[in-house]
Structures are given as structure tokens and as C-alpha cells.
Amino acid sequence: MNTDTTSKAEAIRQAIFSRMSGEDRLLATMNLSDEIRDITLAGFKSRHPQLPEEELWTLFFREIHQIEIKRE
């Protein structure tokens, strides 16, 4: 169980996911991943409003994935 989720909420989540097909669970997970990416990028934009979009993505990959993008 997640520490930020009550036992009752976790049981409801498990019941919902158990009724979903594998494809639906995968799509829900992918949608959540997209939303979290967008929220994270919005946070970077808020903290670094002067950076162009390309630099924000560079920062995103460095901070979130520990990937350094080298520019030529």
C-alpha cells in the first residue's frame, strides 16, 4: 500500500484495476505517466521561465532520467 493512500482507497483502486483488461490497465498507466510528465515539465517551466523549450527538455532528461544530452 502507498503511504499516502488509505486502506479503503487502496482497496477501491485494486477492485477497479482487477475489473480492467490488461490493455485498459496499460492505457491507464500510460495516461498517468503522460500526466506526471506534463506536471513535472510545468514545474520546470515555472522555476525556469527564462529557458527555451529545448533547454527545459534537456533539464527534464537530466533531472528525471539522469541522461545528459550533448549538443554539437
N, C-alpha and C positions, 0 to 999 in steps of 0.2 A: 504494500500500500504506500502511496505517496504521503509524505509527512504533511503536505499542505491540503490533503483531502480527507474528509471524514469517512468513517467506515461505511456509513449509509450511502454517501455519494459514490464511493468506490464500488459498492455492490450494484448500484444502479448502472454505473458505467460498464461493469462486467456483464450485466444482463443484456444491455443494449448491444455490446460488441459480440456477445455469444449468438445473438439472433442474426447478425450480419453475415453475408457471404464473405469469403476470403477477398474477393475483388472489391467489395464495398469497404472492408476494413483497410485494404491497401489504399483506396482512393481517399478515405477519411484521413489516413496518416499522411498522405502526400499533400492534401489540402492544409492540414495543420502545419506541416513543415513549411509550406509556402507562406502561410500567415506569420509564422515565427520569423522567417527570413525577412519579410516585409517590415515587421515591427522592429527587428534589430537594425535594419538599414535606416529606418526612420529615426531611430535613436542616434545613429552615427551622423545623420544629416542635421539633427538638432544640436548635437555637440560640436559639429564642424561645418557650420553653414557656408564657410568660405571655400570649401573643397568642391572641385568639379565632380560630376557623377563618376567618371572613370577612377578618380582617386578614392572616392568613397568605396567603390567596389574593391580596390586594392586593399584598403584598410579592412574591409569586411573579411576578405580571404585571409589576411594576415592575422587578425584578431580571433576569428571564429575557427578557422581551419589550419592555422599555423602554416599557411602557404605564402611564400614570398614571390610576388610577381615582379620579374625583372623587365624593365623597359629598355629598348635599344635606342 
